[in-house]
Amino acid sequence: MSSDTATARSVVTSRLTAGSIARFLQKYAVAVMIVLLMALLTALSDSFLTTQNLINILNQNAPLAIMAAAMTLVIIGGGFDLSVGATFAVAGVSAAWVALHVHPLLGLAIAPCVGLALGLVNGVTITVLNIHSFLATLATSLVFRGIAILITGGTLIPVRLPEFTWLGRGRIGPVYIAVIVMIVFAVALMVLLNRTAFGRKVFAVGGNEEAAILSGIRTRRVKIVTFAIAGFAAGLASAIAVSRISMGQATAGAGMELEAIAAVIIGGTSIYGGQGAIWRSLAGVIMLALINNGFNILNADPFFKDLTTGLIIVAAVAISASGRRR
């Protein structure tokens, strides 16, 4: 009996240890990988660990970080938004058109509003028609991309006005305004997710929607708000991007929805919903940015960059699935 008890205890202990390791990897693996990657790139290139290079990395990836932060709420709530890239395009060309024909500042201001409206369309479509978010946003992305083409007429919309370019190119000291906007937006979402009743409802809906309904949570409203925030974020990101390049184009944002989802998953947010953190999604964006920057600095074959990114995403999904099984 004593030997059986000892064996049982050892099995339980090993399972607890394996579970603890899985939880640690799910939460902090991306941070460990960033540290290791930075150390490797610093050793391989003298031009990597410079103030200007690090500032440029943050500035170039500020729009993606904004979108990934908002996408975190959607995925924690049990959804996917494949339309944020198309929303990015519609908001960007709308901003350029309004800036050119009405006023530059109004153009910058209207981009987040357009994104918010399109995000609301997604949320209402998903909840009212009871369509899975993957399919619904895949369909609306096609519609939104068509709207962007209609606004531009198939041409570019150049806007070379100082009142329009300050958001994407301006600095406060050595720091770009876009980076400041990204930090403020990310912190606001962190507070919303972790310090408010709404944030707790998002976790509840993603963790077990039926239980959330039985507990009195208006799950439809929660979902609509998460998709509205994702749309607003896409519009804000597009305002920064279109201001930076001084041009609206209907093809802008192509593939950004997949990059945002990849960053969220690499950060350890569960693809099944119910758990995740915005800071880890931002770390996922930094991880992708470091990989891209490292391959550019080292002039390595782009094929290996895609291969490396794909392997990291597969590993992140495997860790997420392992944590869910446990």
C-alpha positions as CSV (number, residue, x, y, z in Angstrom):
1,M,0.0,0.0,0.0
2,S,2.8,2.4,0.9
3,S,4.6,1.8,-2.4
4,D,1.3,2.4,-4.3
5,T,0.8,5.6,-2.4
6,A,4.3,6.8,-3.1
7,T,3.9,6.0,-6.8
8,A,0.6,7.9,-6.9
9,R,2.2,10.9,-5.2
10,S,5.1,10.8,-7.7
11,V,2.7,10.8,-10.6
12,V,0.7,13.7,-9.2
13,T,3.9,15.6,-8.5
14,S,5.1,15.0,-12.1
15,R,1.8,16.2,-13.5
16,L,1.8,19.3,-11.4
17,T,5.4,20.0,-12.5
18,A,4.5,19.6,-16.1
19,G,1.4,21.7,-15.7
20,S,3.4,24.5,-14.0
21,I,6.0,24.4,-16.8
22,A,3.2,24.6,-19.4
23,R,1.6,27.6,-17.7
24,F,4.9,29.3,-17.3
25,L,5.7,28.9,-21.0
26,Q,2.2,30.1,-22.0
27,K,2.7,33.3,-20.0
28,Y,6.4,34.1,-20.3
29,A,7.9,32.2,-23.2
30,V,7.6,35.2,-25.6
31,A,9.5,37.4,-23.1
32,V,12.3,34.8,-22.8
33,M,12.5,34.5,-26.5
34,I,12.7,38.3,-27.0
35,V,15.7,38.4,-24.6
36,L,17.5,35.6,-26.3
37,L,16.8,37.0,-29.7
38,M,18.1,40.4,-28.8
39,A,21.2,38.9,-27.3
40,L,21.8,36.9,-30.5
41,L,21.2,39.9,-32.8
42,T,23.5,42.1,-30.6
43,A,26.3,39.5,-31.0
44,L,25.8,39.2,-34.7
45,S,25.5,42.9,-35.6
46,D,26.8,46.1,-34.1
47,S,24.0,48.1,-35.7
48,F,21.2,46.3,-34.0
49,L,21.4,47.5,-30.4
50,T,21.4,51.2,-31.2
51,T,19.0,53.8,-29.9
52,Q,18.0,54.8,-33.5
53,N,17.3,51.2,-34.6
54,L,15.2,50.4,-31.5
55,I,13.2,53.6,-31.9
56,N,12.6,52.8,-35.6
57,I,11.4,49.3,-34.7
58,L,8.9,50.7,-32.3
59,N,7.7,53.4,-34.7
60,Q,7.4,51.1,-37.7
61,N,5.3,48.6,-35.7
62,A,3.1,51.0,-33.8
63,P,0.1,50.5,-36.1
64,L,0.4,46.7,-35.9
65,A,0.8,46.9,-32.1
66,I,-2.4,49.0,-31.8
67,M,-4.3,46.4,-33.8
68,A,-2.9,43.5,-31.9
69,A,-3.8,45.0,-28.6
70,A,-7.4,45.3,-29.7
71,M,-7.4,41.9,-31.3
72,T,-6.5,40.5,-27.9
73,L,-9.9,41.4,-26.6
74,V,-11.7,39.8,-29.5
75,I,-9.8,36.5,-29.2
76,I,-10.1,36.4,-25.4
77,G,-13.8,36.9,-26.0
78,G,-13.9,33.8,-28.2
79,G,-13.9,35.5,-31.6
80,F,-11.7,36.3,-34.6
81,D,-11.6,39.4,-36.7
82,L,-10.3,38.8,-40.2
83,S,-11.6,42.2,-41.5
84,V,-9.3,44.6,-39.6
85,G,-6.9,44.8,-42.6
86,A,-9.8,45.8,-44.9
87,T,-11.0,48.2,-42.2
88,F,-7.5,49.7,-42.1
89,A,-7.8,50.3,-45.8
90,V,-11.3,51.9,-45.7
91,A,-10.3,54.2,-42.8
92,G,-7.1,55.2,-44.5
93,V,-8.5,56.1,-47.8
94,S,-11.4,57.9,-46.1
95,A,-8.9,59.9,-44.1
96,A,-6.9,60.8,-47.2
97,W,-10.0,61.8,-49.1
98,V,-11.4,64.0,-46.3
99,A,-8.0,65.6,-45.7
100,L,-7.7,66.4,-49.4
101,H,-11.2,67.8,-50.0
102,V,-12.3,69.1,-46.5
103,H,-9.5,69.5,-43.9
104,P,-6.4,67.5,-42.9
105,L,-7.1,67.3,-39.2
106,L,-10.7,66.2,-39.9
107,G,-9.2,63.5,-42.1
108,L,-7.1,62.2,-39.3
109,A,-10.0,62.3,-36.9
110,I,-12.4,60.5,-39.1
111,A,-10.3,57.4,-39.6
112,P,-10.9,56.0,-36.1
113,C,-14.6,56.9,-36.4
114,V,-14.9,54.9,-39.7
115,G,-13.1,52.0,-38.1
116,L,-15.5,52.1,-35.1
117,A,-18.5,52.1,-37.4
118,L,-17.2,49.1,-39.4
119,G,-16.3,47.3,-36.2
120,L,-19.9,47.8,-35.0
121,V,-21.2,46.4,-38.3
122,N,-19.1,43.3,-37.6
123,G,-20.3,42.9,-34.1
124,V,-24.0,43.3,-35.0
125,T,-23.7,41.0,-38.0
126,I,-22.1,38.3,-35.8
127,T,-24.5,38.5,-32.9
128,V,-27.8,39.2,-34.7
129,L,-27.4,36.7,-37.5
130,N,-25.6,34.3,-35.2
131,I,-22.8,33.7,-37.6
132,H,-19.3,32.5,-36.5
133,S,-17.0,35.5,-36.4
134,F,-14.4,33.7,-38.6
135,L,-16.9,33.5,-41.5
136,A,-18.6,36.8,-40.9
137,T,-15.5,38.9,-40.8
138,L,-14.1,37.0,-43.8
139,A,-17.2,38.1,-45.7
140,T,-17.2,41.7,-44.4
141,S,-13.5,42.0,-45.3
142,L,-14.3,41.5,-48.9
143,V,-17.1,44.1,-48.7
144,F,-14.9,46.6,-46.9
145,R,-12.1,46.2,-49.4
146,G,-14.6,46.9,-52.2
147,I,-15.7,50.1,-50.4
148,A,-12.0,51.2,-50.2
149,I,-11.7,50.7,-54.0
150,L,-14.9,52.7,-54.6
151,I,-13.6,55.6,-52.5
152,T,-10.3,55.8,-54.4
153,G,-11.6,54.9,-57.8
154,G,-8.7,52.5,-58.2
155,T,-6.1,55.3,-57.8
156,L,-3.9,56.6,-55.1
157,I,-4.9,59.7,-53.0
158,P,-1.8,61.7,-52.2
159,V,-2.0,64.2,-49.3
160,R,1.3,66.1,-48.8
161,L,0.2,68.6,-46.1
162,P,2.1,69.2,-42.8
163,E,-1.2,69.3,-40.9
164,F,-1.7,65.7,-42.1
165,T,1.7,64.2,-41.7
166,W,2.5,65.2,-38.2
167,L,0.8,62.1,-36.6
168,G,2.9,59.6,-38.5
169,R,6.2,61.5,-38.8
170,G,6.2,63.9,-35.8
171,R,8.3,63.5,-32.7
172,I,8.3,64.7,-29.2
173,G,12.0,64.7,-28.4
174,P,13.5,61.5,-29.7
175,V,10.2,59.6,-29.5
176,Y,7.7,59.4,-32.3
177,I,4.2,60.6,-31.7
178,A,2.9,57.3,-33.1
179,V,4.8,55.4,-30.4
180,I,3.2,57.6,-27.7
181,V,-0.2,57.0,-29.2
182,M,0.4,53.3,-29.2
183,I,1.5,53.2,-25.6
184,V,-1.5,55.3,-24.4
185,F,-3.9,53.1,-26.3
186,A,-2.4,49.9,-25.0
187,V,-2.4,51.1,-21.4
188,A,-6.0,52.1,-21.8
189,L,-7.0,48.7,-23.0
190,M,-5.0,47.0,-20.2
191,V,-7.0,49.0,-17.7
192,L,-10.2,48.2,-19.5
193,L,-9.5,44.4,-19.6
194,N,-7.9,43.9,-16.2
195,R,-9.5,46.6,-13.9
196,T,-13.1,46.9,-15.1
197,A,-16.3,44.8,-14.9
198,F,-16.4,44.8,-18.7
199,G,-13.0,43.1,-18.8
200,R,-14.1,40.4,-16.5
201,K,-17.1,39.8,-18.7
202,V,-14.9,39.4,-21.8
203,F,-12.9,36.7,-20.0
204,A,-16.2,35.0,-18.9
205,V,-17.7,35.1,-22.4
206,G,-14.6,33.6,-23.9
207,G,-14.1,31.0,-21.2
208,N,-17.6,29.6,-21.2
209,E,-20.3,31.5,-23.1
210,E,-23.2,29.4,-21.8
211,A,-22.2,29.9,-18.2
212,A,-21.8,33.6,-18.9
213,I,-25.4,33.8,-20.2
214,L,-26.7,31.9,-17.2
215,S,-24.9,34.3,-14.9
216,G,-26.7,37.2,-16.5
217,I,-24.0,38.6,-18.7
218,R,-25.3,40.1,-22.0
219,T,-22.9,38.3,-24.1
220,R,-24.0,39.8,-27.4
221,R,-23.3,43.3,-26.1
222,V,-19.8,42.2,-24.9
223,K,-19.0,40.8,-28.3
224,I,-20.2,43.9,-30.2
225,V,-18.1,46.1,-28.0
226,T,-14.9,44.0,-28.5
227,F,-15.4,44.1,-32.3
228,A,-16.1,47.8,-32.2
229,I,-12.8,48.3,-30.3
230,A,-11.0,46.3,-32.9
231,G,-12.4,48.4,-35.6
232,F,-11.6,51.6,-33.8
233,A,-8.0,50.4,-33.4
234,A,-7.7,49.5,-37.1
235,G,-8.9,53.1,-37.9
236,L,-6.4,54.6,-35.4
237,A,-3.6,52.5,-36.8
238,S,-4.5,53.5,-40.4
239,A,-4.5,57.2,-39.4
240,I,-0.9,56.8,-38.3
241,A,0.1,54.8,-41.4
242,V,-1.6,57.1,-44.0
243,S,-0.2,60.1,-42.2
244,R,3.3,58.6,-42.4
245,I,3.3,57.8,-46.1
246,S,1.1,60.8,-47.1
247,M,-1.1,58.7,-49.3
248,G,-4.3,56.7,-49.1
249,Q,-4.5,53.4,-51.1
250,A,-7.1,50.7,-51.2
251,T,-4.5,47.9,-51.0
252,A,-3.2,49.1,-47.6
253,G,-3.5,46.8,-44.7
254,A,-3.4,43.6,-46.7
255,G,-2.3,40.8,-44.5
256,M,-2.2,42.9,-41.3
257,E,-5.1,40.9,-39.8
258,L,-3.0,37.7,-40.0
259,E,0.0,39.5,-38.5
260,A,-2.1,40.8,-35.6
261,I,-3.5,37.4,-34.9
262,A,-0.1,35.9,-35.1
263,A,1.3,38.4,-32.6
264,V,-1.6,37.7,-30.2
265,I,-1.1,33.9,-30.5
266,I,2.7,34.2,-30.1
267,G,2.1,36.2,-27.0
268,G,0.3,33.2,-25.4
269,T,-3.3,34.3,-25.7
270,S,-5.4,31.1,-26.1
271,I,-7.0,30.7,-29.5
272,Y,-9.9,29.0,-27.6
273,G,-10.7,32.2,-25.7
274,G,-11.0,32.9,-22.0
275,Q,-7.3,33.8,-21.2
276,G,-4.7,36.2,-22.4
277,A,-3.0,39.5,-21.8
278,I,-2.4,42.6,-23.9
279,W,1.2,43.0,-22.8
280,R,2.0,39.6,-24.1
281,S,0.4,40.5,-27.5
282,L,2.6,43.6,-27.6
283,A,5.5,41.3,-26.9
284,G,4.4,39.1,-29.8
285,V,4.5,42.2,-32.1
286,I,8.0,43.0,-30.8
287,M,9.0,39.4,-31.4
288,L,7.9,39.5,-35.0
289,A,9.5,42.9,-35.5
290,L,12.9,41.6,-34.1
291,I,12.8,38.7,-36.5
292,N,12.1,41.0,-39.5
293,N,14.7,43.5,-38.4
294,G,17.3,40.9,-37.7
295,F,16.9,39.3,-41.1
296,N,17.1,42.7,-42.8
297,I,20.3,43.7,-40.9
298,L,21.9,40.3,-41.6
299,N,20.8,40.3,-45.3
300,A,19.5,36.8,-44.8
301,D,17.2,34.9,-47.2
302,P,13.6,36.1,-46.6
303,F,12.5,32.4,-47.0
304,F,14.1,31.6,-43.6
305,K,12.3,34.6,-42.0
306,D,8.9,33.2,-43.0
307,L,10.0,29.7,-42.0
308,T,11.2,30.9,-38.6
309,T,8.0,32.9,-38.0
310,G,5.8,30.0,-39.0
311,L,7.6,27.6,-36.6
312,I,7.2,30.1,-33.8
313,I,3.5,30.4,-34.4
314,V,3.1,26.6,-34.5
315,A,5.0,26.3,-31.2
316,A,2.8,29.0,-29.7
317,V,-0.4,27.2,-30.8
318,A,0.9,23.9,-29.4
319,I,1.6,25.4,-26.1
320,S,-1.9,27.0,-26.0
321,A,-3.5,23.7,-26.9
322,S,-1.4,21.9,-24.2
323,G,-2.5,24.4,-21.6
324,R,-6.1,23.9,-22.5
325,R,-5.9,20.1,-22.3
326,R,-4.3,20.3,-18.9
